[in-house]
Amino acid sequence: MAYETLTIAIAALAATGIVTLAALRGWQGWLALKLREIDRLARPAREYRRDPHDDTDVPPAARIELADLKERVRQLEAIAAGVDL
């Protein structure tokens, strides 16, 4: 009777360890995936920072975003100055 309880306890402990290791492995894989995504997204930004005055290598999406930000700043400056647009 005591050996059966001990066997069940050891089996439960082993199963818990296996599940924990599998979950840890999955978590590490997910973190590695997110790290690769961040690197992939950050890489173009690093590549296009060679010369701040050279606009030949800037992707169109970055130009559109920059123009949008400039427009927002212009609107905020107009609001601060009390001018209606």
PDB file with SEQRES, HELIX, SHEET and CRYST1 records, atoms N, CA, C and O in Angstrom:
SEQRES   1 A   85  MET ALA TYR GLU THR LEU THR ILE ALA ILE ALA ALA LEU          
SEQRES   2 A   85  ALA ALA THR GLY ILE VAL THR LEU ALA ALA LEU ARG GLY          
SEQRES   3 A   85  TRP GLN GLY TRP LEU ALA LEU LYS LEU ARG GLU ILE ASP          
SEQRES   4 A   85  ARG LEU ALA ARG PRO ALA ARG GLU TYR ARG ARG ASP PRO          
SEQRES   5 A   85  HIS ASP ASP THR ASP VAL PRO PRO ALA ALA ARG ILE GLU          
SEQRES   6 A   85  LEU ALA ASP LEU LYS GLU ARG VAL ARG GLN LEU GLU ALA          
SEQRES   7 A   85  ILE ALA ALA GLY VAL ASP LEU                                  
HELIX    1 AA1 ALA A    2  GLU A   47  1                                  46    
HELIX    2 AA2 PRO A   60  ALA A   81  1                                  22    
CRYST1    1.000    1.000    1.000  90.00  90.00  90.00 P 1           1          
ATOM      1  N   MET A   1       0.818  -1.197   0.000  1.00  0.00           N  
ATOM      2  CA  MET A   1       0.000   0.000   0.000  1.00  0.00           C  
ATOM      3  C   MET A   1       0.862   1.262   0.000  1.00  0.00           C  
ATOM      4  O   MET A   1       0.575   2.211  -0.729  1.00  0.00           O  
ATOM      5  N   ALA A   2       1.906   1.272   0.809  1.00  0.00           N  
ATOM      6  CA  ALA A   2       2.776   2.444   0.884  1.00  0.00           C  
ATOM      7  C   ALA A   2       3.561   2.606  -0.409  1.00  0.00           C  
ATOM      8  O   ALA A   2       3.827   3.725  -0.845  1.00  0.00           O  
ATOM      9  N   TYR A   3       3.934   1.472  -1.027  1.00  0.00           N  
ATOM     10  CA  TYR A   3       4.679   1.549  -2.282  1.00  0.00           C  
ATOM     11  C   TYR A   3       3.802   2.070  -3.428  1.00  0.00           C  
ATOM     12  O   TYR A   3       4.286   2.776  -4.312  1.00  0.00           O  
ATOM     13  N   GLU A   4       2.531   1.722  -3.408  1.00  0.00           N  
ATOM     14  CA  GLU A   4       1.610   2.212  -4.439  1.00  0.00           C  
ATOM     15  C   GLU A   4       1.462   3.736  -4.322  1.00  0.00           C  
ATOM     16  O   GLU A   4       1.481   4.436  -5.334  1.00  0.00           O  
ATOM     17  N   THR A   5       1.317   4.239  -3.125  1.00  0.00           N  
ATOM     18  CA  THR A   5       1.184   5.684  -2.909  1.00  0.00           C  
ATOM     19  C   THR A   5       2.476   6.401  -3.302  1.00  0.00           C  
ATOM     20  O   THR A   5       2.452   7.467  -3.916  1.00  0.00           O  
ATOM     21  N   LEU A   6       3.605   5.788  -2.933  1.00  0.00           N  
ATOM     22  CA  LEU A   6       4.890   6.374  -3.286  1.00  0.00           C  
ATOM     23  C   LEU A   6       5.087   6.383  -4.804  1.00  0.00           C  
ATOM     24  O   LEU A   6       5.601   7.354  -5.360  1.00  0.00           O  
ATOM     25  N   THR A   7       4.680   5.306  -5.468  1.00  0.00           N  
ATOM     26  CA  THR A   7       4.798   5.227  -6.930  1.00  0.00           C  
ATOM     27  C   THR A   7       3.926   6.280  -7.606  1.00  0.00           C  
ATOM     28  O   THR A   7       4.353   6.929  -8.561  1.00  0.00           O  
ATOM     29  N   ILE A   8       2.711   6.445  -7.110  1.00  0.00           N  
ATOM     30  CA  ILE A   8       1.808   7.450  -7.679  1.00  0.00           C  
ATOM     31  C   ILE A   8       2.376   8.859  -7.455  1.00  0.00           C  
ATOM     32  O   ILE A   8       2.302   9.709  -8.343  1.00  0.00           O  
ATOM     33  N   ALA A   9       2.934   9.098  -6.281  1.00  0.00           N  
ATOM     34  CA  ALA A   9       3.513  10.408  -5.991  1.00  0.00           C  
ATOM     35  C   ALA A   9       4.709  10.691  -6.892  1.00  0.00           C  
ATOM     36  O   ALA A   9       4.854  11.801  -7.405  1.00  0.00           O  
ATOM     37  N   ILE A  10       5.564   9.692  -7.086  1.00  0.00           N  
ATOM     38  CA  ILE A  10       6.727   9.872  -7.960  1.00  0.00           C  
ATOM     39  C   ILE A  10       6.284  10.093  -9.409  1.00  0.00           C  
ATOM     40  O   ILE A  10       6.852  10.931 -10.111  1.00  0.00           O  
ATOM     41  N   ALA A  11       5.279   9.350  -9.854  1.00  0.00           N  
ATOM     42  CA  ALA A  11       4.768   9.522 -11.219  1.00  0.00           C  
ATOM     43  C   ALA A  11       4.156  10.911 -11.400  1.00  0.00           C  
ATOM     44  O   ALA A  11       4.352  11.546 -12.436  1.00  0.00           O  
ATOM     45  N   ALA A  12       3.423  11.377 -10.406  1.00  0.00           N  
ATOM     46  CA  ALA A  12       2.821  12.715 -10.471  1.00  0.00           C  
ATOM     47  C   ALA A  12       3.904  13.788 -10.492  1.00  0.00           C  
ATOM     48  O   ALA A  12       3.795  14.770 -11.226  1.00  0.00           O  
ATOM     49  N   LEU A  13       4.948  13.600  -9.688  1.00  0.00           N  
ATOM     50  CA  LEU A  13       6.047  14.550  -9.675  1.00  0.00           C  
ATOM     51  C   LEU A  13       6.783  14.566 -11.016  1.00  0.00           C  
ATOM     52  O   LEU A  13       7.142  15.629 -11.522  1.00  0.00           O  
ATOM     53  N   ALA A  14       7.001  13.386 -11.583  1.00  0.00           N  
ATOM     54  CA  ALA A  14       7.662  13.309 -12.893  1.00  0.00           C  
ATOM     55  C   ALA A  14       6.804  13.958 -13.975  1.00  0.00           C  
ATOM     56  O   ALA A  14       7.329  14.668 -14.833  1.00  0.00           O  
ATOM     57  N   ALA A  15       5.493  13.722 -13.947  1.00  0.00           N  
ATOM     58  CA  ALA A  15       4.596  14.325 -14.933  1.00  0.00           C  
ATOM     59  C   ALA A  15       4.589  15.847 -14.803  1.00  0.00           C  
ATOM     60  O   ALA A  15       4.587  16.569 -15.801  1.00  0.00           O  
ATOM     61  N   THR A  16       4.587  16.322 -13.557  1.00  0.00           N  
ATOM     62  CA  THR A  16       4.634  17.770 -13.331  1.00  0.00           C  
ATOM     63  C   THR A  16       5.933  18.359 -13.871  1.00  0.00           C  
ATOM     64  O   THR A  16       5.925  19.430 -14.479  1.00  0.00           O  
ATOM     65  N   GLY A  17       7.036  17.672 -13.654  1.00  0.00           N  
ATOM     66  CA  GLY A  17       8.323  18.131 -14.174  1.00  0.00           C  
ATOM     67  C   GLY A  17       8.356  18.158 -15.688  1.00  0.00           C  
ATOM     68  O   GLY A  17       8.874  19.108 -16.275  1.00  0.00           O  
ATOM     69  N   ILE A  18       7.813  17.131 -16.333  1.00  0.00           N  
ATOM     70  CA  ILE A  18       7.788  17.079 -17.799  1.00  0.00           C  
ATOM     71  C   ILE A  18       6.935  18.209 -18.362  1.00  0.00           C  
ATOM     72  O   ILE A  18       7.332  18.879 -19.315  1.00  0.00           O  
ATOM     73  N   VAL A  19       5.761  18.417 -17.771  1.00  0.00           N  
ATOM     74  CA  VAL A  19       4.882  19.497 -18.240  1.00  0.00           C  
ATOM     75  C   VAL A  19       5.546  20.849 -18.028  1.00  0.00           C  
ATOM     76  O   VAL A  19       5.457  21.721 -18.892  1.00  0.00           O  
ATOM     77  N   THR A  20       6.204  21.034 -16.903  1.00  0.00           N  
ATOM     78  CA  THR A  20       6.888  22.298 -16.620  1.00  0.00           C  
ATOM     79  C   THR A  20       8.022  22.555 -17.612  1.00  0.00           C  
ATOM     80  O   THR A  20       8.181  23.671 -18.106  1.00  0.00           O  
ATOM     81  N   LEU A  21       8.802  21.523 -17.899  1.00  0.00           N  
ATOM     82  CA  LEU A  21       9.893  21.682 -18.868  1.00  0.00           C  
ATOM     83  C   LEU A  21       9.361  21.987 -20.264  1.00  0.00           C  
ATOM     84  O   LEU A  21       9.935  22.803 -20.985  1.00  0.00           O  
ATOM     85  N   ALA A  22       8.266  21.334 -20.645  1.00  0.00           N  
ATOM     86  CA  ALA A  22       7.674  21.610 -21.959  1.00  0.00           C  
ATOM     87  C   ALA A  22       7.152  23.045 -22.033  1.00  0.00           C  
ATOM     88  O   ALA A  22       7.325  23.719 -23.049  1.00  0.00           O  
ATOM     89  N   ALA A  23       6.519  23.507 -20.962  1.00  0.00           N  
ATOM     90  CA  ALA A  23       6.014  24.882 -20.938  1.00  0.00           C  
ATOM     91  C   ALA A  23       7.166  25.886 -20.985  1.00  0.00           C  
ATOM     92  O   ALA A  23       7.083  26.910 -21.663  1.00  0.00           O  
ATOM     93  N   LEU A  24       8.240  25.579 -20.258  1.00  0.00           N  
ATOM     94  CA  LEU A  24       9.406  26.456 -20.277  1.00  0.00           C  
ATOM     95  C   LEU A  24      10.025  26.511 -21.663  1.00  0.00           C  
ATOM     96  O   LEU A  24      10.414  27.583 -22.126  1.00  0.00           O  
ATOM     97  N   ARG A  25      10.118  25.391 -22.317  1.00  0.00           N  
ATOM     98  CA  ARG A  25      10.664  25.343 -23.684  1.00  0.00           C  
ATOM     99  C   ARG A  25       9.794  26.159 -24.647  1.00  0.00           C  
ATOM    100  O   ARG A  25      10.309  26.881 -25.500  1.00  0.00           O  
ATOM    101  N   GLY A  26       8.484  26.036 -24.502  1.00  0.00           N  
ATOM    102  CA  GLY A  26       7.572  26.830 -25.329  1.00  0.00           C  
ATOM    103  C   GLY A  26       7.701  28.317 -25.070  1.00  0.00           C  
ATOM    104  O   GLY A  26       7.671  29.119 -26.004  1.00  0.00           O  
ATOM    105  N   TRP A  27       7.846  28.691 -23.800  1.00  0.00           N  
ATOM    106  CA  TRP A  27       8.010  30.098 -23.439  1.00  0.00           C  
ATOM    107  C   TRP A  27       9.293  30.665 -24.041  1.00  0.00           C  
ATOM    108  O   TRP A  27       9.291  31.777 -24.570  1.00  0.00           O  
ATOM    109  N   GLN A  28      10.385  29.910 -23.964  1.00  0.00           N  
ATOM    110  CA  GLN A  28      11.651  30.365 -24.540  1.00  0.00           C  
ATOM    111  C   GLN A  28      11.542  30.503 -26.053  1.00  0.00           C  
ATOM    112  O   GLN A  28      12.106  31.429 -26.635  1.00  0.00           O  
ATOM    113  N   GLY A  29      10.820  29.589 -26.689  1.00  0.00           N  
ATOM    114  CA  GLY A  29      10.610  29.697 -28.128  1.00  0.00           C  
ATOM    115  C   GLY A  29       9.804  30.929 -28.492  1.00  0.00           C  
ATOM    116  O   GLY A  29      10.102  31.606 -29.476  1.00  0.00           O  
ATOM    117  N   TRP A  30       8.778  31.220 -27.694  1.00  0.00           N  
ATOM    118  CA  TRP A  30       7.953  32.393 -27.959  1.00  0.00           C  
ATOM    119  C   TRP A  30       8.769  33.672 -27.791  1.00  0.00           C  
ATOM    120  O   TRP A  30       8.647  34.603 -28.587  1.00  0.00           O  
ATOM    121  N   LEU A  31       9.609  33.711 -26.741  1.00  0.00           N  
ATOM    122  CA  LEU A  31      10.466  34.879 -26.539  1.00  0.00           C  
ATOM    123  C   LEU A  31      11.465  35.040 -27.692  1.00  0.00           C  
ATOM    124  O   LEU A  31      11.733  36.160 -28.127  1.00  0.00           O  
ATOM    125  N   ALA A  32      12.008  33.937 -28.179  1.00  0.00           N  
ATOM    126  CA  ALA A  32      12.937  34.010 -29.309  1.00  0.00           C  
ATOM    127  C   ALA A  32      12.222  34.532 -30.554  1.00  0.00           C  
ATOM    128  O   ALA A  32      12.787  35.321 -31.312  1.00  0.00           O  
ATOM    129  N   LEU A  33      10.988  34.094 -30.763  1.00  0.00           N  
ATOM    130  CA  LEU A  33      10.206  34.575 -31.906  1.00  0.00           C  
ATOM    131  C   LEU A  33       9.979  36.077 -31.804  1.00  0.00           C  
ATOM    132  O   LEU A  33      10.166  36.797 -32.784  1.00  0.00           O  
ATOM    133  N   LYS A  34       9.584  36.552 -30.643  1.00  0.00           N  
ATOM    134  CA  LYS A  34       9.346  37.988 -30.460  1.00  0.00           C  
ATOM    135  C   LYS A  34      10.641  38.788 -30.632  1.00  0.00           C  
ATOM    136  O   LYS A  34      10.620  39.890 -31.180  1.00  0.00           O  
ATOM    137  N   LEU A  35      11.756  38.240 -30.171  1.00  0.00           N  
ATOM    138  CA  LEU A  35      13.034  38.913 -30.345  1.00  0.00           C  
ATOM    139  C   LEU A  35      13.390  39.036 -31.824  1.00  0.00           C  
ATOM    140  O   LEU A  35      13.886  40.073 -32.264  1.00  0.00           O  
ATOM    141  N   ARG A  36      13.135  37.976 -32.587  1.00  0.00           N  
ATOM    142  CA  ARG A  36      13.383  38.046 -34.033  1.00  0.00           C  
ATOM    143  C   ARG A  36      12.475  39.065 -34.701  1.00  0.00           C  
ATOM    144  O   ARG A  36      12.908  39.775 -35.608  1.00  0.00           O  
ATOM    145  N   GLU A  37      11.212  39.149 -34.265  1.00  0.00           N  
ATOM    146  CA  GLU A  37      10.293  40.143 -34.833  1.00  0.00           C  
ATOM    147  C   GLU A  37      10.779  41.559 -34.546  1.00  0.00           C  
ATOM    148  O   GLU A  37      10.737  42.423 -35.422  1.00  0.00           O  
ATOM    149  N   ILE A  38      11.236  41.794 -33.327  1.00  0.00           N  
ATOM    150  CA  ILE A  38      11.737  43.120 -32.971  1.00  0.00           C  
ATOM    151  C   ILE A  38      12.978  43.453 -33.787  1.00  0.00           C  
ATOM    152  O   ILE A  38      13.116  44.577 -34.271  1.00  0.00           O  
ATOM    153  N   ASP A  39      13.877  42.499 -33.944  1.00  0.00           N  
ATOM    154  CA  ASP A  39      15.075  42.725 -34.753  1.00  0.00           C  
ATOM    155  C   ASP A  39      14.717  43.009 -36.205  1.00  0.00           C  
ATOM    156  O   ASP A  39      15.316  43.876 -36.842  1.00  0.00           O  
ATOM    157  N   ARG A  40      13.736  42.273 -36.725  1.00  0.00           N  
ATOM    158  CA  ARG A  40      13.329  42.470 -38.122  1.00  0.00           C  
ATOM    159  C   ARG A  40      12.724  43.854 -38.314  1.00  0.00           C  
ATOM    160  O   ARG A  40      12.960  44.502 -39.333  1.00  0.00           O  
ATOM    161  N   LEU A  41      11.946  44.306 -37.338  1.00  0.00           N  
ATOM    162  CA  LEU A  41      11.333  45.628 -37.449  1.00  0.00           C  
ATOM    163  C   LEU A  41      12.336  46.747 -37.212  1.00  0.00           C  
ATOM    164  O   LEU A  41      12.207  47.826 -37.790  1.00  0.00           O  
ATOM    165  N   ALA A  42      13.332  46.502 -36.372  1.00  0.00           N  
ATOM    166  CA  ALA A  42      14.307  47.547 -36.048  1.00  0.00           C  
ATOM    167  C   ALA A  42      15.416  47.623 -37.093  1.00  0.00           C  
ATOM    168  O   ALA A  42      16.060  48.664 -37.222  1.00  0.00           O  
ATOM    169  N   ARG A  43      15.651  46.566 -37.829  1.00  0.00           N  
ATOM    170  CA  ARG A  43      16.755  46.541 -38.790  1.00  0.00           C  
ATOM    171  C   ARG A  43      16.612  47.617 -39.876  1.00  0.00           C  
ATOM    172  O   ARG A  43      17.586  48.322 -40.140  1.00  0.00           O  
ATOM    173  N   PRO A  44      15.453  47.775 -40.511  1.00  0.00           N  
ATOM    174  CA  PRO A  44      15.377  48.838 -41.529  1.00  0.00           C  
ATOM    175  C   PRO A  44      15.619  50.224 -40.960  1.00  0.00           C  
ATOM    176  O   PRO A  44      16.199  51.073 -41.636  1.00  0.00           O  
ATOM    177  N   ALA A  45      15.191  50.468 -39.744  1.00  0.00           N  
ATOM    178  CA  ALA A  45      15.418  51.788 -39.150  1.00  0.00           C  
ATOM    179  C   ALA A  45      16.905  52.038 -38.956  1.00  0.00           C  
ATOM    180  O   ALA A  45      17.375  53.157 -39.160  1.00  0.00           O  
ATOM    181  N   ARG A  46      17.648  51.016 -38.568  1.00  0.00           N  
ATOM    182  CA  ARG A  46      19.090  51.186 -38.400  1.00  0.00           C  
ATOM    183  C   ARG A  46      19.766  51.371 -39.750  1.00  0.00           C  
ATOM    184  O   ARG A  46      20.704  52.159 -39.872  1.00  0.00           O  
ATOM    185  N   GLU A  47      19.300  50.656 -40.761  1.00  0.00           N  
ATOM    186  CA  GLU A  47      19.932  50.749 -42.077  1.00  0.00           C  
ATOM    187  C   GLU A  47      19.726  52.119 -42.708  1.00  0.00           C  
ATOM    188  O   GLU A  47      20.598  52.592 -43.436  1.00  0.00           O  
ATOM    189  N   TYR A  48      18.600  52.763 -42.449  1.00  0.00           N  
ATOM    190  CA  TYR A  48      18.294  54.032 -43.091  1.00  0.00           C  
ATOM    191  C   TYR A  48      18.818  55.233 -42.311  1.00  0.00           C  
ATOM    192  O   TYR A  48      18.529  56.370 -42.686  1.00  0.00           O  
ATOM    193  N   ARG A  49      19.565  55.023 -41.257  1.00  0.00           N  
ATOM    194  CA  ARG A  49      20.109  56.133 -40.479  1.00  0.00           C  
ATOM    195  C   ARG A  49      21.543  56.452 -40.858  1.00  0.00           C  
ATOM    196  O   ARG A  49      22.259  57.071 -40.071  1.00  0.00           O  
ATOM    197  N   ARG A  50      21.971  56.054 -42.018  1.00  0.00           N  
ATOM    198  CA  ARG A  50      23.359  56.305 -42.424  1.00  0.00           C  
ATOM    199  C   ARG A  50      23.638  57.796 -42.542  1.00  0.00           C  
ATOM    200  O   ARG A  50      24.559  58.312 -41.910  1.00  0.00           O  
ATOM    201  N   ASP A  51      22.851  58.479 -43.342  1.00  0.00           N  
ATOM    202  CA  ASP A  51      23.043  59.911 -43.564  1.00  0.00           C  
ATOM    203  C   ASP A  51      21.691  60.593 -43.374  1.00  0.00           C  
ATOM    204  O   ASP A  51      20.765  60.315 -44.137  1.00  0.00           O  
ATOM    205  N   PRO A  52      21.545  61.461 -42.400  1.00  0.00           N  
ATOM    206  CA  PRO A  52      20.236  62.065 -42.152  1.00  0.00           C  
ATOM    207  C   PRO A  52      19.760  62.984 -43.270  1.00  0.00           C  
ATOM    208  O   PRO A  52      18.567  63.278 -43.353  1.00  0.00           O  
ATOM    209  N   HIS A  53      20.665  63.444 -44.131  1.00  0.00           N  
ATOM    210  CA  HIS A  53      20.277  64.347 -45.220  1.00  0.00           C  
ATOM    211  C   HIS A  53      20.046  63.614 -46.533  1.00  0.00           C  
ATOM    212  O   HIS A  53      19.613  64.221 -47.513  1.00  0.00           O  
ATOM    213  N   ASP A  54      20.327  62.334 -46.565  1.00  0.00           N  
ATOM    214  CA  ASP A  54      20.160  61.539 -47.783  1.00  0.00           C  
ATOM    215  C   ASP A  54      18.814  60.834 -47.735  1.00  0.00           C  
ATOM    216  O   ASP A  54      18.633  59.904 -46.948  1.00  0.00           O  
ATOM    217  N   ASP A  55      17.855  61.265 -48.572  1.00  0.00           N  
ATOM    218  CA  ASP A  55      16.510  60.690 -48.580  1.00  0.00           C  
ATOM    219  C   ASP A  55      16.322  59.632 -49.655  1.00  0.00           C  
ATOM    220  O   ASP A  55      15.198  59.180 -49.869  1.00  0.00           O  
ATOM    221  N   THR A  56      17.379  59.224 -50.334  1.00  0.00           N  
ATOM    222  CA  THR A  56      17.213  58.296 -51.445  1.00  0.00           C  
ATOM    223  C   THR A  56      16.880  56.882 -50.993  1.00  0.00           C  
ATOM    224  O   THR A  56      16.209  56.150 -51.719  1.00  0.00           O  
ATOM    225  N   ASP A  57      17.342  56.476 -49.791  1.00  0.00           N  
ATOM    226  CA  ASP A  57      17.111  55.118 -49.325  1.00  0.00           C  
ATOM    227  C   ASP A  57      15.922  54.991 -48.384  1.00  0.00           C  
ATOM    228  O   ASP A  57      15.630  53.890 -47.919  1.00  0.00           O  
ATOM    229  N   VAL A  58      15.234  56.079 -48.094  1.00  0.00           N  
ATOM    230  CA  VAL A  58      14.121  56.038 -47.147  1.00  0.00           C  
ATOM    231  C   VAL A  58      12.907  55.400 -47.819  1.00  0.00           C  
ATOM    232  O   VAL A  58      12.532  55.802 -48.920  1.00  0.00           O  
ATOM    233  N   PRO A  59      12.287  54.408 -47.168  1.00  0.00           N  
ATOM    234  CA  PRO A  59      11.110  53.774 -47.761  1.00  0.00           C  
ATOM    235  C   PRO A  59       9.927  54.746 -47.795  1.00  0.00           C  
ATOM    236  O   PRO A  59       9.849  55.655 -46.969  1.00  0.00           O  
ATOM    237  N   PRO A  60       9.027  54.562 -48.728  1.00  0.00           N  
ATOM    238  CA  PRO A  60       7.877  55.475 -48.843  1.00  0.00           C  
ATOM    239  C   PRO A  60       7.022  55.530 -47.579  1.00  0.00           C  
ATOM    240  O   PRO A  60       6.491  56.587 -47.239  1.00  0.00           O  
ATOM    241  N   ALA A  61       6.885  54.415 -46.888  1.00  0.00           N  
ATOM    242  CA  ALA A  61       6.065  54.413 -45.668  1.00  0.00           C  
ATOM    243  C   ALA A  61       6.652  55.346 -44.618  1.00  0.00           C  
ATOM    244  O   ALA A  61       5.909  56.015 -43.899  1.00  0.00           O  
ATOM    245  N   ALA A  62       7.959  55.397 -44.523  1.00  0.00           N  
ATOM    246  CA  ALA A  62       8.597  56.286 -43.557  1.00  0.00           C  
ATOM    247  C   ALA A  62       8.376  57.748 -43.944  1.00  0.00           C  
ATOM    248  O   ALA A  62       8.173  58.599 -43.077  1.00  0.00           O  
ATOM    249  N   ARG A  63       8.415  58.036 -45.238  1.00  0.00           N  
ATOM    250  CA  ARG A  63       8.171  59.416 -45.682  1.00  0.00           C  
ATOM    251  C   ARG A  63       6.743  59.846 -45.382  1.00  0.00           C  
ATOM    252  O   ARG A  63       6.500  60.977 -44.959  1.00  0.00           O  
ATOM    253  N   ILE A  64       5.795  58.928 -45.604  1.00  0.00           N  
ATOM    254  CA  ILE A  64       4.385  59.240 -45.333  1.00  0.00           C  
ATOM    255  C   ILE A  64       4.189  59.475 -43.846  1.00  0.00           C  
ATOM    256  O   ILE A  64       3.494  60.410 -43.448  1.00  0.00           O  
ATOM    257  N   GLU A  65       4.795  58.637 -43.028  1.00  0.00           N  
ATOM    258  CA  GLU A  65       4.658  58.795 -41.581  1.00  0.00           C  
ATOM    259  C   GLU A  65       5.295  60.102 -41.119  1.00  0.00           C  
ATOM    260  O   GLU A  65       4.741  60.788 -40.260  1.00  0.00           O  
ATOM    261  N   LEU A  66       6.433  60.448 -41.668  1.00  0.00           N  
ATOM    262  CA  LEU A  66       7.098  61.693 -41.305  1.00  0.00           C  
ATOM    263  C   LEU A  66       6.258  62.900 -41.713  1.00  0.00           C  
ATOM    264  O   LEU A  66       6.146  63.866 -40.958  1.00  0.00           O  
ATOM    265  N   ALA A  67       5.670  62.845 -42.902  1.00  0.00           N  
ATOM    266  CA  ALA A  67       4.807  63.939 -43.351  1.00  0.00           C  
ATOM    267  C   ALA A  67       3.581  64.069 -42.454  1.00  0.00           C  
ATOM    268  O   ALA A  67       3.141  65.178 -42.152  1.00  0.00           O  
ATOM    269  N   ASP A  68       3.032  62.933 -42.031  1.00  0.00           N  
ATOM    270  CA  ASP A  68       1.882  62.955 -41.134  1.00  0.00           C  
ATOM    271  C   ASP A  68       2.254  63.576 -39.791  1.00  0.00           C  
ATOM    272  O   ASP A  68       1.495  64.373 -39.239  1.00  0.00           O  
ATOM    273  N   LEU A  69       3.412  63.212 -39.272  1.00  0.00           N  
ATOM    274  CA  LEU A  69       3.853  63.785 -38.004  1.00  0.00           C  
ATOM    275  C   LEU A  69       4.098  65.290 -38.122  1.00  0.00           C  
ATOM    276  O   LEU A  69       3.766  66.049 -37.211  1.00  0.00           O  
ATOM    277  N   LYS A  70       4.677  65.716 -39.244  1.00  0.00           N  
ATOM    278  CA  LYS A  70       4.902  67.155 -39.445  1.00  0.00           C  
ATOM    279  C   LYS A  70       3.576  67.905 -39.504  1.00  0.00           C  
ATOM    280  O   LYS A  70       3.463  69.012 -38.978  1.00  0.00           O  
ATOM    281  N   GLU A  71       2.569  67.301 -40.146  1.00  0.00           N  
ATOM    282  CA  GLU A  71       1.252  67.927 -40.235  1.00  0.00           C  
ATOM    283  C   GLU A  71       0.622  68.033 -38.845  1.00  0.00           C  
ATOM    284  O   GLU A  71       0.016  69.052 -38.512  1.00  0.00           O  
ATOM    285  N   ARG A  72       0.763  67.000 -38.050  1.00  0.00           N  
ATOM    286  CA  ARG A  72       0.211  67.038 -36.689  1.00  0.00           C  
ATOM    287  C   ARG A  72       0.886  68.121 -35.856  1.00  0.00           C  
ATOM    288  O   ARG A  72       0.225  68.840 -35.106  1.00  0.00           O  
ATOM    289  N   VAL A  73       2.205  68.235 -35.991  1.00  0.00           N  
ATOM    290  CA  VAL A  73       2.934  69.276 -35.243  1.00  0.00           C  
ATOM    291  C   VAL A  73       2.467  70.645 -35.700  1.00  0.00           C  
ATOM    292  O   VAL A  73       2.282  71.539 -34.875  1.00  0.00           O  
ATOM    293  N   ARG A  74       2.273  70.827 -37.000  1.00  0.00           N  
ATOM    294  CA  ARG A  74       1.811  72.114 -37.520  1.00  0.00           C  
ATOM    295  C   ARG A  74       0.434  72.457 -36.959  1.00  0.00           C  
ATOM    296  O   ARG A  74       0.177  73.601 -36.584  1.00  0.00           O  
ATOM    297  N   GLN A  75      -0.454  71.454 -36.902  1.00  0.00           N  
ATOM    298  CA  GLN A  75      -1.788  71.689 -36.358  1.00  0.00           C  
ATOM    299  C   GLN A  75      -1.737  72.027 -34.875  1.00  0.00           C  
ATOM    300  O   GLN A  75      -2.464  72.907 -34.413  1.00  0.00           O  
ATOM    301  N   LEU A  76      -0.879  71.331 -34.125  1.00  0.00           N  
ATOM    302  CA  LEU A  76      -0.756  71.629 -32.694  1.00  0.00           C  
ATOM    303  C   LEU A  76      -0.172  73.015 -32.461  1.00  0.00           C  
ATOM    304  O   LEU A  76      -0.578  73.707 -31.528  1.00  0.00           O  
ATOM    305  N   GLU A  77       0.770  73.428 -33.292  1.00  0.00           N  
ATOM    306  CA  GLU A  77       1.324  74.770 -33.165  1.00  0.00           C  
ATOM    307  C   GLU A  77       0.264  75.820 -33.476  1.00  0.00           C  
ATOM    308  O   GLU A  77       0.215  76.869 -32.833  1.00  0.00           O  
ATOM    309  N   ALA A  78      -0.584  75.537 -34.462  1.00  0.00           N  
ATOM    310  CA  ALA A  78      -1.651  76.475 -34.792  1.00  0.00           C  
ATOM    311  C   ALA A  78      -2.668  76.571 -33.653  1.00  0.00           C  
ATOM    312  O   ALA A  78      -3.157  77.656 -33.342  1.00  0.00           O  
ATOM    313  N   ILE A  79      -2.982  75.435 -33.037  1.00  0.00           N  
ATOM    314  CA  ILE A  79      -3.895  75.453 -31.907  1.00  0.00           C  
ATOM    315  C   ILE A  79      -3.290  76.236 -30.752  1.00  0.00           C  
ATOM    316  O   ILE A  79      -3.982  77.014 -30.096  1.00  0.00           O  
ATOM    317  N   ALA A  80      -1.995  76.031 -30.502  1.00  0.00           N  
ATOM    318  CA  ALA A  80      -1.326  76.744 -29.414  1.00  0.00           C  
ATOM    319  C   ALA A  80      -1.284  78.247 -29.673  1.00  0.00           C  
ATOM    320  O   ALA A  80      -1.353  79.049 -28.741  1.00  0.00           O  
ATOM    321  N   ALA A  81      -1.172  78.620 -30.944  1.00  0.00           N  
ATOM    322  CA  ALA A  81      -1.130  80.040 -31.285  1.00  0.00           C  
ATOM    323  C   ALA A  81      -2.532  80.653 -31.350  1.00  0.00           C  
ATOM    324  O   ALA A  81      -2.670  81.871 -31.461  1.00  0.00           O  
ATOM    325  N   GLY A  82      -3.558  79.827 -31.283  1.00  0.00           N  
ATOM    326  CA  GLY A  82      -4.918  80.336 -31.318  1.00  0.00           C  
ATOM    327  C   GLY A  82      -5.449  80.577 -32.711  1.00  0.00           C  
ATOM    328  O   GLY A  82      -6.383  81.360 -32.879  1.00  0.00           O  
ATOM    329  N   VAL A  83      -4.893  79.940 -33.702  1.00  0.00           N  
ATOM    330  CA  VAL A  83      -5.304  80.129 -35.099  1.00  0.00           C  
ATOM    331  C   VAL A  83      -6.245  78.994 -35.478  1.00  0.00           C  
ATOM    332  O   VAL A  83      -5.962  77.828 -35.202  1.00  0.00           O  
ATOM    333  N   ASP A  84      -7.373  79.336 -36.117  1.00  0.00           N  
ATOM    334  CA  ASP A  84      -8.278  78.302 -36.625  1.00  0.00           C  
ATOM    335  C   ASP A  84      -7.800  77.802 -37.959  1.00  0.00           C  
ATOM    336  O   ASP A  84      -7.393  78.584 -38.819  1.00  0.00           O  
ATOM    337  N   LEU A  85      -7.849  76.483 -38.137  1.00  0.00           N  
ATOM    338  CA  LEU A  85      -7.428  75.922 -39.420  1.00  0.00           C  
ATOM    339  C   LEU A  85      -8.619  75.705 -40.308  1.00  0.00           C  
ATOM    340  O   LEU A  85      -8.470  75.236 -41.437  1.00  0.00           O  
TER     341      LEU A  85                                                      
END                                                                             
